[in-house]
Amino acid sequence: MTKKPRNYKNEYKSYQGTEEQKKKRASRNAARAKMVKKGKVKPGDGKDVTHKNGNPKVNKDSNLGVASKSKNRSFARTKTAKKKNPKD
């Protein structure tokens, strides 16, 4: 079985380039910049800025935290690949 190569141009056009995704990305970048300015993270430190409530558009200090990349980008799953704790 040969794997079909990804079409990055189409991917950007249909998902990453939408206005909603651009705003979310800009908000995540702003959150990272805010934490760098506060001295909580440094460029290239392997840490992610996490949004505690899961909404990347809320950049209040109380909603931002620092986590390792592996911790922030993964979560416990059930046997059917759903989130174990959907509220988290």
Backbone as a ProteinNet text record, in pm:
[ID]
protein_1_A
[PRIMARY]
MTKKPRNYKNEYKSYQGTEEQKKKRASRNAARAKMVKKGKVKPGDGKDVTHKNGNPKVNKDSNLGVASKSKNRSFARTKTAKKKNPKD
[TERTIARY]
84.6	0	89.1	77.6	157	81.1	154.9	95.6	86.2	-29.7	-50.1	17.5	95.9	162.7	62.3	97.6	8.9	9.3	-106.6	-119.9	-128.5	-14.4	-8.3	-83.7	-78.8	-148	-298.6	-351.2	-494.3	-531	-442.3	-463.7	-474.4	-385.2	-387.4	-514.6	-548.6	-666	-794.7	-805	-930.2	-939.3	-826	-832.9	-746.9	-616.5	-525.7	-541.8	-590.7	-605.4	-739.3	-828.2	-958.4	-940.8	-1029.5	-1020.1	-1019.7	-1102.2	-1109.4	-975.3	-913.7	-786.4	-674.3	-678.2	-577.8	-586.5	-709.1	-728	-681.7	-710.1	-665.3	-512.5	-450.1	-304.1	-242.2	-298.9	-248.5	-261.7	-370.9	-392.7	-293.6	-266.7	-166.9	-27.9	4.4	133.5	142.9	33.4	30.9	48.7	-11.5	1.7	147.3	211.8	352.8	439.1	413.6	490.3	470.2	349.7	318.5	398.5	407.2	479.8	631.7	681.3	823.5	855.4	768.4	789.2	790.2	707.5	703	820.3	893.5	1008.5	972.7	850.8	807.2	861.2	879	934	1040.9	1125.3	1229.6	1222.3	1266.8	1268.9	1355	1299.6	1373.2	1385.7	1304.8	1316.4	1238.9	1164.9	1091.3	962	918.6	794.6	684	561.1	443.7	370	304.2	212.9	76.9	19.4	-107.1	-221.1	-335.2	-457.5	-536.8	-552	-611.8	-754.6	-831.7	-969.5	-980.2	-869.1	-869.4	-906	-940.7	-979.5	-860.3	-802.3	-683.5	-709.9	-835.2	-865.4	-868.1	-862.3	-864.6	-721.6	-661.8	-522.9	-507.5	-602.8	-590.5	-478.3	-412.5	-303.9	-350.5	-473.7	-525.3	-551.5	-559.3	-587.4	-461.2	-347.4	-224.3	-134	-64.7	30.9	142.3	241	353.4	355.4	374.4	381	481.9	534	622.8	540.6	607.5	536.3	460.1	523.5	458.1	335.2	338.2	224.5	110.3	144.7	42.6	-24.1	48.1	-5.9	-63.7	-78	-136.7	-229.7	-317.2	-407.9	-450.7	-498	-539	-654.1	-650	-753.6	-816.5	-941.5	-1009.3	-968.9	-1019.1	-986.9	-1041.2	-1145.3	-1202.8	-1145.4	-1033.3	-958.2	-1030.5	-1118.2	-1182.6	-1111.7	-1129	-1068.6	-1127	-1042.4	-1091.5	-1163.3	-1105.5	-1165.1	-1197.3	-1311.5	-1340.7	-1348.8	-1367.9	-1374.9	-1237.7	-1132.6	-996.2	-938.2
-117.7	0	123.9	202.7	324.3	438.6	519.8	632.2	751.9	814.2	930.7	1052.5	1127.4	1242.9	1351.1	1423.9	1529.2	1646.5	1706.2	1824.6	1945.6	2003.3	2110.7	2235.5	2262.6	2380.6	2368.2	2250.9	2226	2225.9	2170.6	2166.4	2308.1	2395.4	2533.6	2604.1	2581.1	2648.3	2605.3	2477.2	2426.7	2434.1	2445.9	2446.2	2555.4	2546.4	2638	2782.4	2804.3	2939.2	3003.7	2933.1	2993.3	3103.9	3200.3	3314.1	3268.8	3170.7	3121.9	3063.3	2981.3	2919.7	3023.1	3124.1	3230.5	3304.9	3332.3	3403.5	3319.4	3189	3100.8	3094	3083.3	3076.8	3206.2	3320.2	3449.5	3462.5	3412.8	3418.8	3329.3	3209.4	3121	3184.9	3249.7	3317.5	3433.3	3506.1	3617.7	3565.8	3452	3392.2	3353.2	3296	3257.8	3382.3	3488.5	3612.1	3673.1	3664.4	3716.6	3642	3510.4	3429.6	3449.9	3473.8	3503.3	3635.4	3733.4	3864.7	3856.4	3768.6	3749.9	3667.2	3601.2	3520.5	3377.2	3334.5	3197.9	3095.2	3133.8	3044.4	3120.3	3044.3	3103.1	3039.4	3111.5	3051.4	2925.2	2819	2693.5	2612	2638.6	2565.8	2434.8	2402.3	2275.9	2277	2395.1	2407.2	2465.7	2434	2491.4	2579.8	2681.1	2760.5	2694.7	2654.6	2582.7	2672.6	2655.4	2724.9	2627.9	2660.6	2568.7	2529.3	2622.5	2588.5	2534.8	2525	2468.4	2566.1	2688.6	2788.1	2878.6	2869.3	2948.7	3098.7	3138.9	3281.6	3353.6	3279.2	3339.8	3345.3	3464.6	3479.2	3550.4	3532.3	3589.5	3515.8	3585.9	3524.1	3398.9	3401.7	3287.1	3165.4	3185.3	3075.5	3019.8	3084.4	3041	2966.8	2868	2792.1	2741.7	2677.7	2622.5	2472.1	2398.1	2252.6	2203.1	2083.8	2025	1995.2	1988.9	1962.5	1830.5	1727.7	1596.4	1597.6	1674.1	1680.8	1762.9	1872.7	1961.8	1905.9	1829.3	1782.6	1641.8	1587.7	1454.7	1450.7	1353.2	1335.1	1190	1147.5	1008.7	974.6	854.1	810.3	679.8	659.5	533.7	433.1	311.8	210.1	246.7	329.5	371.1	505.2	546.8	666.6	797.6	797.5	921.9	972.3	1100.3	1156.1	1089	1054	995	1097.5	1216.4	1323.5	1440.4	1438.2	1542.6	1682	1694.2	1825.8	1887	1805.3	1855.1	1907.3
0	0	0	-102.8	-109.4	-43.7	25.5	96	2.2	-0.4	-84.9	-19.6	-94.1	-33.7	7.7	113.8	162	65.8	50.2	-33.1	61.2	92.9	190.8	144.5	17.3	-36.5	-15.5	-43.4	-25.8	122.8	205.1	349.5	406.6	361.3	409	362.3	237.7	181.1	250.8	283.2	338.3	490.6	561.7	708.1	770.4	753.4	822.3	777.3	657.8	604.2	633	702.2	732.5	836.3	835.5	927.4	1073.1	1106.8	1245.1	1289.4	1204.1	1239	1246.4	1160.8	1165.7	1297.9	1343.9	1470.8	1589.1	1585.8	1693.8	1697.5	1580	1572.8	1624	1585.6	1630.6	1782	1837.6	1981.1	2055.7	2001.4	2062	2058.4	1946.3	1935.1	2034.1	2053.5	2149.2	2291.7	2322.1	2455.2	2480	2380.5	2392.3	2416.3	2339.9	2353.9	2493.1	2544	2677.5	2784.4	2771.3	2868.6	2855.5	2734.9	2715.9	2784.8	2767.4	2828.7	2981.3	3037.2	3182.4	3233.4	3143.3	3183.1	3219	3189	3222.9	3123.8	2998.3	2895.6	2817.7	2749.1	2666	2528	2424.8	2291.1	2288.5	2234.3	2220	2346.4	2448.3	2574.7	2578.7	2473.1	2469.1	2547.9	2587.6	2665.1	2578.3	2614.3	2548.4	2646.9	2594.8	2676.6	2661.2	2772.1	2769.4	2812.3	2749.7	2787.9	2875	3001.4	3097.3	3061.4	3003.5	2968.1	2825.2	2754.6	2619.6	2509.8	2545.1	2446.2	2416.6	2296.1	2265.8	2255.4	2252.7	2240.4	2374.4	2485.7	2618.6	2672	2671.4	2712.8	2846.9	2936.5	3070.4	3144.2	3235.7	3312.9	3385	3436.4	3511.7	3422.9	3291.5	3199.6	3134.4	3153.8	3088.4	3185.6	3132.4	3211.9	3122.4	3182.1	3107.2	3128.1	3019.5	3026.5	2924.1	2946.5	2846.8	2721.7	2608.8	2483.7	2489.5	2545.7	2549.4	2638.6	2745.4	2837	2775.8	2709.8	2655.7	2530.3	2453	2324.1	2329.5	2447.7	2459.4	2579.1	2580.6	2692.8	2696.7	2811.8	2829.4	2735.2	2679	2585.7	2632.8	2588.9	2616	2507.7	2516.2	2415.9	2278.2	2273.8	2145.4	2099.9	2158.8	2120.4	2150.9	2248.4	2290.6	2415.2	2446.6	2567.2	2689.7	2785	2909.2	2993.9	3002.6	3081.4	2988.4	2920.4	2821.9	2880.8	3012.3	3074.6	3091.9	3091.7	3110.7	2981.8
[MASK]
++++++++++++++++++++++++++++++++++++++++++++++++++++++++++++++++++++++++++++++++++++++++

